[in-house]
């Protein structure tokens, strides 16, 4: 199964050096996981990588992840999501998000940076560098 991980330059340096993605505490959920998507051509709003809170282009780099389906969970079917969905204020479907394209891994997964990938659209902070 082929999935993708998108990130800014800060994260890309560490991922490329390691050669894999490691589960890390998701900022909003306090759960160790790797966020993945089945979108080879990313939709910024659909993935929730709008950079409204962070000052970087979170679609700047693409990593290709080839995994056995048993190593990942579809976000909408995951036990993590089921637990979070019971909380007041859980809002994954707002602002054009497309959680049906999201996947998670709870263990490290190998990842290869796609150097031919070009981030979609102009990003204002990126052009200021």
C-alpha positions in Angstrom: 0.0 0.0 0.0 1.4 3.4 -0.9 0.8 6.4 1.4 2.3 9.8 1.8 3.6 12.1 4.5 3.9 15.8 4.1 6.0 18.2 6.2 8.0 21.4 6.3 11.8 21.7 5.9 12.4 21.6 9.6 11.0 18.1 9.9 12.3 16.9 6.5 15.9 17.2 7.6 15.4 14.9 10.5 13.2 12.4 8.5 15.7 12.2 5.6 18.6 11.7 8.1 16.7 8.9 9.9 15.1 7.3 6.8 11.9 6.7 8.6 8.9 8.4 10.3 8.5 7.8 14.0 5.4 8.1 16.0 5.3 11.4 17.8 2.7 13.0 20.1 0.1 14.6 17.9 -0.2 18.2 19.1 -4.0 18.1 19.4 -4.5 14.6 20.6 -1.5 13.7 22.8 -1.2 10.3 21.1 2.0 8.9 19.5 1.3 8.3 15.8 2.5 9.1 12.3 0.0 11.0 10.1 -0.2 9.7 6.5 -2.6 10.2 3.6 -3.5 8.5 0.4 -3.3 11.8 -1.5 -0.4 11.8 -3.9 -1.4 15.3 -4.9 -2.3 16.9 -1.6 -5.2 19.1 -0.8 -4.0 21.6 1.8 -7.4 22.1 3.4 -8.4 18.5 3.1 -5.3 17.4 4.9 -5.6 20.1 7.5 -2.1 21.4 6.7 -3.2 25.0 6.2 -0.4 26.5 8.3 -2.8 28.8 10.0 -1.1 28.1 13.3 2.4 27.2 12.2 4.7 29.5 10.3 5.9 27.0 7.7 4.7 25.3 4.5 3.6 21.9 5.8 3.3 20.7 2.2 6.8 21.6 1.3 8.2 18.1 1.2 6.5 14.8 0.3 7.6 11.4 1.6 6.5 8.1 0.0 5.6 5.3 2.4 5.1 1.8 1.1 3.6 -0.3 4.0 1.7 -3.5 4.5 -1.9 -2.6 5.2 -1.6 -4.3 8.6 0.9 -1.6 9.7 -1.6 1.3 9.3 -5.1 2.2 10.3 -7.6 4.3 8.3 -8.2 7.4 10.6 -12.0 7.1 10.4 -11.8 3.4 11.6 -9.0 3.9 14.2 -9.4 3.3 17.9 -7.6 6.6 18.5 -10.3 8.5 16.6 -13.1 6.5 18.3 -11.8 7.6 21.7 -11.4 11.2 20.6 -14.8 11.4 19.0 -16.4 11.0 22.4 -14.8 14.3 23.6 -16.8 17.6 23.4 -15.4 19.9 20.7 -14.0 17.1 18.4 -14.1 18.8 15.0 -12.3 16.9 12.3 -14.8 17.6 9.5 -14.7 21.5 9.7 -13.0 23.8 7.2 -13.0 21.4 4.3 -11.0 18.7 6.0 -11.2 15.2 4.4 -10.5 12.7 7.1 -11.5 9.9 4.8 -8.0 10.4 3.2 -6.1 10.2 6.5 -4.2 7.2 7.8 -2.1 6.7 10.9 0.7 4.4 11.9 1.5 3.6 15.6 5.0 2.3 14.8 7.9 3.7 12.8 7.5 3.4 9.0 10.2 3.7 6.4 9.9 6.8 4.2 11.6 8.0 1.1 11.7 11.7 0.2 10.2 12.4 -3.3 12.7 14.9 -4.6 10.7 15.4 -7.8 7.7 16.7 -5.7 6.8 20.4 -5.9 4.6 21.9 -3.3 1.2 22.9 -4.7 0.5 26.6 -5.0 2.4 29.6 -3.8 2.9 29.9 -0.1 3.5 33.4 1.2 6.1 32.6 3.8 8.0 30.3 1.4 8.4 33.0 -1.2 9.8 35.4 1.5 12.8 33.2 2.1 
